[in-house]
């Protein structure tokens, strides 16, 4: 349903013109983008290497071993989503609901013809 609402909102949005920027600003943006990408990659690689250096086992094995004993559920996917990661799942649903409300607001404002206030 959220995807349909997004598509409706995008259909009714006004066409925007491409903004021209100076080459110096484009180079600065490219340098920042590459720098952030390198930092995220290095953080990911270092956390991956940390796990193997310290002999830590995968979290998935914990879920496999304890899904029936701790949560008394036979369906491992449901046990993980509801019992082990319940708060995370609720917050993901909340984020989707807020996005849907934003799309509905965009559609309502576009249909009434109101401009920026």
C-alpha positions as CSV (number, residue, x, y, z in Angstrom):
1,X,0.0,0.0,0.0
2,X,2.9,2.4,0.8
3,X,4.4,1.8,-2.6
4,X,1.1,2.7,-4.3
5,X,0.9,5.9,-2.2
6,X,4.4,6.9,-3.1
7,X,3.7,6.4,-6.8
8,X,0.6,8.5,-6.5
9,X,2.5,11.2,-4.8
10,X,5.3,11.2,-7.4
11,X,2.7,11.4,-10.2
12,X,1.3,14.6,-8.7
13,X,4.5,16.3,-7.8
14,X,5.5,19.3,-10.1
15,X,8.3,18.9,-12.6
16,X,11.6,20.3,-11.3
17,X,14.3,21.9,-13.5
18,X,17.8,20.6,-13.2
19,X,20.0,23.1,-11.2
20,X,23.3,24.1,-12.7
21,X,26.2,24.0,-10.3
22,X,29.8,25.2,-10.7
23,X,32.5,22.6,-11.5
24,X,34.3,23.5,-8.2
25,X,31.2,22.6,-6.2
26,X,30.7,19.4,-8.2
27,X,34.3,18.3,-7.4
28,X,33.9,19.2,-3.8
29,X,30.7,17.0,-3.6
30,X,32.5,14.2,-5.4
31,X,35.4,14.3,-2.9
32,X,33.0,14.3,0.1
33,X,31.0,11.4,-1.4
34,X,34.1,9.3,-2.0
35,X,35.4,10.1,1.5
36,X,32.2,9.0,3.1
37,X,32.1,5.9,1.0
38,X,35.7,5.0,2.0
39,X,35.0,5.6,5.7
40,X,31.9,3.4,5.7
41,X,33.8,0.7,3.8
42,X,36.7,0.8,6.3
43,X,34.3,0.7,9.3
44,X,32.5,-2.3,7.8
45,X,35.7,-4.2,7.1
46,X,37.2,-3.4,10.5
47,X,34.1,-4.7,12.3
48,X,34.1,-7.8,10.1
49,X,37.8,-8.4,10.9
50,X,37.3,-7.8,14.6
51,X,34.8,-10.6,14.8
52,X,37.2,-13.1,13.4
53,X,40.2,-11.9,15.4
54,X,38.4,-12.3,18.7
55,X,36.8,-15.6,17.9
56,X,33.2,-14.3,18.1
57,X,30.6,-16.6,16.7
58,X,27.8,-15.5,14.4
59,X,24.6,-14.2,15.9
60,X,22.5,-16.4,13.6
61,X,23.8,-19.4,15.5
62,X,22.4,-18.0,18.7
63,X,19.0,-17.7,17.1
64,X,19.1,-21.2,15.7
65,X,20.1,-22.7,19.1
66,X,17.7,-20.8,21.3
67,X,14.6,-20.1,19.3
68,X,12.7,-23.1,20.6
69,X,14.0,-23.1,24.2
70,X,13.7,-19.4,25.0
71,X,10.7,-18.4,22.9
72,X,8.9,-21.8,22.6
73,X,8.2,-21.2,19.0
74,X,8.7,-23.7,16.1
75,X,8.8,-21.1,13.3
76,X,12.2,-19.6,13.6
77,X,11.5,-16.5,11.4
78,X,8.4,-15.6,13.5
79,X,10.3,-16.1,16.8
80,X,13.1,-13.8,15.6
81,X,10.8,-11.1,14.4
82,X,8.3,-11.2,17.3
83,X,10.3,-12.3,20.3
84,X,13.9,-11.5,19.8
85,X,13.5,-8.4,17.7
86,X,10.0,-7.2,18.6
87,X,10.9,-3.6,19.3
88,X,12.9,-3.3,16.1
89,X,9.9,-4.7,14.1
90,X,7.5,-2.3,15.8
91,X,9.8,0.7,15.0
92,X,10.1,-0.4,11.4
93,X,6.3,-0.4,11.1
94,X,6.2,3.0,12.7
95,X,8.6,4.4,10.1
96,X,6.5,3.0,7.3
97,X,3.4,4.5,8.9
98,X,5.1,7.9,9.1
99,X,6.2,7.7,5.5
100,X,2.6,6.8,4.4
101,X,1.3,9.8,6.3
102,X,3.8,12.0,4.6
103,X,2.7,10.7,1.2
104,X,-1.0,11.2,2.0
105,X,-0.2,14.8,3.1
106,X,1.6,15.5,-0.1
107,X,-1.4,14.2,-2.1
108,X,-3.9,16.2,-0.1
109,X,-1.9,19.4,-0.4
110,X,-1.5,18.9,-4.2
111,X,-5.2,18.2,-4.6
112,X,-6.3,21.4,-2.8
113,X,-3.9,23.5,-4.8
114,X,-2.2,25.1,-1.9
115,X,1.2,26.5,-2.3
116,X,4.0,26.9,0.2
117,X,2.8,28.9,3.2
